[in-house]
Amino acid sequence: MKNIHLSVATQPSPRQSGLAGVGKSSLLLVALTAASAGEVLRTDIGGWSITDPAAAAADPDVNLLGEFTGTRTKADGSTEPVSASVGALGGGAYRILVRDGGLPGSGQEQPYPELPTGLPNGPDGKPVRLANLCNGKWGRDVEAYGKRGPDGRIAFIACPDTVIAWDYDPAEGGALKPRPPQDKARGEAWGVLARKAPASAGEPPECGEFASPDGSKPVYRARLRPHVGDWFRLVVDVEGKWGGLDGAESAYRYREALVPGTELFGLRSGDRVDAVGAVRNLKATASVVGDVLSGVDGEGRAFNLRRVERSSPTLGAKPPPGAVVLFDGSGTDAWKAPHGASGSKGIAIKEIGGSPALPQGVETVRSFAGQTLHLEYYLLFQPWRRHWERSNSGVFLNGHWEVTIGDSFGYRTERMTWAAGGLFLTAAPSVNAALPPFRWQTYDVELDLKGGTATISVRHNGVATVERKSVKGSTAHGTKDEKGDGGGALILEGFPGGTVWFRNIWLVERPPAP
């Protein structure tokens, strides 16, 4: 094995501390108590943004997420390596992604496949766009899965990555009712969906066609169908977007056909998660109990995996002789705040993850050119947020080229140019090497400059994610290179909420490329 540090979870952790079974009502009490001390912040979308590991220890969503590795049994009885991530979606919902091969950096990981050329037309007759395939139309076309509870209600898990969710409530005439967190960031109200057509013959009574009440806006239509066991599948569409219900379903199905792995969505019950496969993995099932993830994939192959704790091999790396030390926890003289105040009085160091940490939203006092940069960052927990809205920041090399920082753990990041490990809207990471929140993570970046071109390589948690990418001009939101020499300050991007922290920042200056 190379470039990877793994250990089976044997040390006491939040999920083993006796708090793993804490219910949501208890979590709310913990959150409110911590909020009074300024340790928990309300997000603008909904849910809690947990900024303190002690408070997070009481959240079952935090306790169960993580990485797993093990084997899968093939039809001939032999086994092959597989790995998995369990990511939290908030409110007791989880995404489980089981992939061929080992974890990033193990030497057994499988590279992402290339997209085929000549993408076909979508259901509306227009060419399929990558934004639709990868981002699920920013949550407007929704595919969701839910499990019938003892009271007959169905709480749906919306996917792939949307903040919209509905509940089926038999006590309310069988309507579909939206539940928090609502998509406040986009300024739209998600209304109740009333039954318009009954279930088909042989289907459970919950099934049927639903739509917004006559005259209400926006206009939605939905189709509720049986899935597996007590699980149901819901497709919701905004009329006129992607050709109706069939379009909403087809766009997501086509996206899924292009990416590897078994994707499942699950719900927490006590200290375990039970999950069911989505789209092409309709027959897949899985459960997480303690440190074991087991199940059957969409092709009927059984897998059994154990939780591991992966860490970066460059975590805590010491600066070599001649390096420029920008932050070692002792002071902030090398930095200034956006308003220009420099020194310790202008920037507050905080104890985060056991270390003195530098906040986001600062930049270096001096400028740099070519460099080899090392830094470590720490993400807080925002399960309700999606995509780049989770713990958003970025490392702007010389102010021009952004290496993305965000909570990409557990996401499919194929061709996602906003994902951690990549160059923002310029180069997607070749592999998702992100760790869960509440772990220190590393970036090791090489920047070479020649004329007006930057050549950038990125290692995320010790794993190569960008290899010598040539960039002319700045990445999105980067400052313009007015002098044409590529020089500038190192910027740690600020974002509302202050949920990213930094430590152990140093660089070695590199001469111009020949």
N, C-alpha and C positions, 0 to 999 in steps of 0.2 A: 504494500500500500504506500501511497506517496501523497504529500501535501494535505494530509488530513489527520486530525487528532480525534479519536473516537473513544468513548468509554460507555459501557453499559451503566444505566442509571442505578447506582447503589447508594449514593449519598442522600441524606434527608433533603427533601425539596418541598416547595409549596404544596404539590399534590400529595406528598406523603406526610404532611405535617399535622394531619388531623382535621384540616380545613377543606379537604377535597369534596366533602359531601354538603358543604354549606349551600343552602338554597338561595334563590334570587332575592327573597325578602331580607335575608341576613346580609347578602351582598349590598343591598341598598342601604342598610343601616351602617355598614362599614364605610361605604362611599360617602354618605352624608357626614359621618363623623370626621372622616379624613378631609372632606371638603371644607369643614369649618376651620381646619388647620392649614388650609391653602395647599393641600397635597393632591387634590383631585379637581379637575377642571371639566365643566360641561362643554361638550362640543357644539358647533353650530348646526350639526346634522341630527344629533340625538345620541343617546347612550352616554357612557362615561369614558372620558379619556383618563386612564389611570396613570399617574405620574410617580407613584411611590410603590416600590416592590412589596413593602409590608402590606399595603392595601390590596395589591394584586394577588397576594398569597391567598386571600379569601375569595377570589373570583374563580369559579370552576372553569371558566373559559380559558384562563391562563394556565390552570393546573394541567389541563389535558392536551394542550397543543405541544407539538414537538416533532422530532424526526425518528424514523424507524428503519431498520435494515434487517434483512433475512433472506429467505428463499421462497421460491414458488415451485410447485410440483407440476411437471409437464405430463402429457398424455402417456409417455413411455415409462413413467415412474422416476425419471431423473429429475434433478432440481437445477434451478438457475437463480442467480442473484437478483433480488428486487429491493427497492427502497421506497419509502413513503414519507409524506409530510402530512401533518394534521394541523390545519389552520382554523382559527376561530372567525366566525362571521358575525358574532354578537348574539345575545339573547339565547344562548344555548345551542346555536346552530354551528356546524362545522363543515369544512371542505376537506376531504381526504383525497390525496393524489398518490396513486401507486404507480411507480415507473419501473421500466426495465433497467437492470443494472444497479450499481451501487450509488451511494451518496456522492455529491460533488467532491472532487479531490481524492476519491478512493482509488482511482485508476480503473474502476469497473463501471463508471458512469457511461451512459449512452448519449451521444451528441444529438442535438435537435435535428430533425430532418429538414431539408430545404423545401420551401413552398414550390409546387409545380408552376410552370409558366402557363400563360394563357388561361387565367381564371375564367370560369364560365359565367354566364349571366345569372343574376338572381331571379327570384320569382316575379319581380316587377319588370323583367326584360332588360334591366340595366346591368352592366358589369358589376360583379361583386367587388366591393372595396375592402381593403385590409382593415380599415377602421371598424367596419361592420363585423368582420370575422373575429377580430381580436377584442373589441371593446363592447360587443353586445349592444350596439347602437346607444351606448352610454345609458343603458338601463331602460330604454323605452320599449323594447321588445323583450318580454320577460318570460323565462321558462322557470318553473318552480316545482319543488317536490315537498310533500307533506305527509305526515303519519297521523292516522286517526287516534285520538286520545280516548281515555275512559269516558269522558263526557260527550263524545261524539264530535268534538271540535277538531279541525285540522289546521295546524299552524304550518304555513308553507315557507320553505327556504327558497328565496329567490336566487337565481343564478343566470349567467355566470358571475357577474360582479355588480349587482345593483342594490341600491338601498331601499327598494320598494318591496313590500311584503303584504300579503293578505292572510286573513283567517277565514275559514269556513265555519259558520256558526249555525247549527241546526235550530237553535232556540230563536233565531231571528228570521225565520222563513227561508232558511237555507241560503242566505246572502253571503257574498264575499266582502269582508270588511277590511280596509287598510289598517295597518298597525304601525306604530313608531318603530324604527326611526323613519320619518317621512323625508322626502327629498327636498328639504327646505333650501338647500344650496342652489337648486335650479328653479325655485319659485313656483312650483306647480302643486296643485292639490290633487291627491289621489283619492277618488271617490269610491263609494260603495257600489258593488256590482250585483245587480239583481238577476235572479234566474229568468231566462227567456225561453229555454227549451228543456224538457225533462231528460232524464237519463235514457240511454238506448236500452233495448231489450238485453237482459243478462248483466247489466252493469249495476253497481251499488247505487242506492238512491241519491248519494251526494253528487253524482256525476251529472253532466249536462252542459248547456250553453248559458253563458252569463253576459250581461252588458250593462253599461251605465244606464241609470233610469232615463226615460224619455225626456229630452230637453236639457239634460245636465251636461256640463262640460268639465274636463275633456271627455271625449267619447272613447270608451274602451269596450273591447269584446274579449271574452275569455272562454276557454274550453277546458273542462275538468274531466279527467279520465282516470280509470284504475291503473295502477302501476304494478307493484309487487306486494302481496300480502295486504297489510293495512296501509300501505303507502299509495299516494295518489300523485298524479302529475297535472300541473296547471300551466297552460300557455295563455298569456295575456298580450293583447296587441292594441296599439293606438290605431284607429281606423285611418287608412290612407298612408300608413307607414309600412313599407316593405310588403305591400300586397295582401294585407289582412293576416288572419291567423296562420294560414299556411306559409306565408312569407316569414313571419316571426319564427316559426318552428324551423323552416328550411335554412334560414341564415345561421342559426345556432348549430343545427345538425351538420351543415357544411363545414363550419369552423372546427367542430369536434373531429371531423374525419381527417383533418390535416395534422393533428397533433397526437403524440404518443401518450400512452399511459391510461390507467383506469381512474376516472374521476367519479367520486361518490359524494353525496351530501347526507349529513346525519344530524341527529338531535341528541342532546345530553339527557340522560335519565339517571339522577344520582351521580355516581362517580364513574359512569361509563357512557360511551357514545355508540349508538347503533346507526348504521348508514346504509344507503341504497345507491346503486349505480345510476348514472345519468346518461341519457341519449343512447349512444351505441353500446353502452355497458349496462343495458337494462336488467340483465340477470345478475349483476354483481351485488354482493352484500359484504359488509365488514362490520367489525365491532372493535372498540378500543376499551380494554379493561386493564387498569393499572399500566404496566409497562409493556403490554402485549397488544399488538394489532394483528388480527387474523380475519380471514374471509375467503371469498371466492370471486375471481374476476369475471369479466363478461364472457369469457370463453370456457368457464367452468373449471379453471385451474385454481387449486387451493394455495393460499400463501399464509405464512406465519412469520411475523417480524417482531423484533424487540426494540424498545426505545434506546436511543443512544444520544449522547451529548457531544456534538461536534464543536470544535473550536479552531480558530485560525492558527496555523503554525507560525505566523509572524506576530501574534498577540504579545505585546510587551517588548517588541523589538527595540534594541538600544541604538541610539544614533551613532554612526561611525565617526572616527576622527575627522574634523573639518566640516561636519554637518551643521546646518543652521537650526538650532532648537527653537521652535516657535511656541510650544507650550508643554511644560513638564509638570504642571500643577502648582508651581511656586509663585506664579505671577502672570500678569497680562500685558506687560510692557511692549510686547511685539505686536499688539493688536489695538484696534480702535473700533468704536461703535459706529453705526451708520452716520450719526450726527457729528462725528469727528472727535469725540472725547476719547482720550487714550489713557492707558495706565489702569491700575487696579481700581481706582475710584469710579471709573466709567463702566466697568464690566464686572459683573458679579460671578465669582467662581462658586459652584455648588457641589456638595458631595453627592455623587450619582454612581450607583453600581459599585460602591466601595472605593471610589477614587475622586479626587478633585477634578471637576469637569468644567469645560469652557462652553458657554451657551452658543447657539446658532445666531446668525445675524451680525457677525463681526468680520473684519478683514484685517490683513496685515498692514502694518505701518509702512514697510518698505516693499519694493517691487522685486520681481524675480523674472528670469527668462527660462531656459531649459532646466529641468530638474528631475530628480527622483524623490518622490514624496511618500512619506508614511504617515498615516493618521488612523485613529481608532474612534469609533462612534457608537452611541448607545441609543436605542429606540425605546420609547414608551409605548403604551398599549392603547390603541384606538380601534377596537373591533368593529364599531359601527361604520367606520369610514371605508372607502373603496379606492383601489388603484392608488394614484399619486396623492390622494388626500390623506393617506395614512402616514403620519410622521414625516412630513415633507421637508426636505432640505436638499442641498447639493454642494459639491465642492467645485468652485469655479477656479480652474487653473489660470492664474494670471488675470482673472476676471473675465476671460473670454470663452473657455471651454468647460462645460459642466459635466462632472461625473455625478450621476444621479444618486441620491440617498432617499430611501423610502422603505416602508414595510412591505416588501415583496414576498415575504415568506409564505409558502403554501400556494402561491399563484402559478398559473401557467404563464411563463414570460416569453414564450416563443415570439420573436419579432416584436416584442413590446419595448419600444425605444424610450419609454418613461421608467422602466424597471431598474432597480438597484443593480449595480455592476455594469451598466451601460453608459453611453454618452447621450445626454438628453436629446430626444428627437433626432438623433444622428446615427447611433449604433446601438442595437439591442445586445444584451449580454448573450454570449454563446451558451451559457448554462446558468441556471438560477442557483447561485451559491449563498443566498441570503439565509441568515439564522433568524429564529424567532425573536420577538421583543425581549427586553431585559437581559440581553447578552451583549458584551462588548464585541464589536465586529471591526474588521480591518480593511483598509484600502492601501495598496501599494501601487503607485502610479509612476510611469515614466513619460516624460514630455520632452520631445526633441523638436527644435525649431530650425527651419531652413526657409529663408525668404518669407513669403506669406503663408506658408503651410506648416501646420502642427502635425506631428506624428505621435499618437497616444497609445499606450498599452496600459491595461488595468488588470490587476489581480485583486479579486474580491474574496476575502477570507482565505487567502492563499491559493485561490483557483483562478486561472487565466480566463477572463470573461471578454476582454477586448484585446486583440493582437495587432499592434502597429496600424492603427486606423489613421489614415491621412485626412485632415480636415482643413479646408480652405475657408477662411473667414471664421466667425464665431458660431457657437451653437446657439439655439434659441435662448433668448434672455441674457446672453453674454454681452459684455461691453464690446464696443467696436475698437479694433486695434488701430488707433489713430496714427501712431508712429510707424506702424508696419514692421515692428521688430518682435512682436508677440509678447513683449514684457508687460508686467502688471502685478497687482496685488493678488494674494490668495484670499478668496472670499468663501465664507461658510454661510450659505444662503439662509436668510431668515424666513419664517412662515408663521402665521398666527397659531398660537397654542404653545410654542416653545417646547416641542416634544423630542428634540434631538440634541444630544450633548456630545462633546468631543474631549479627547485626551491624547497624550503621547504624539504630538505633532512635530515632525522634523522633516527637513529636506536636504538633499545634497545637490548643489548647483551643477548643471551639466553644460559643457561648452556647446556652441552652435554646431549643428550637424554639418559634416563636410559636404 
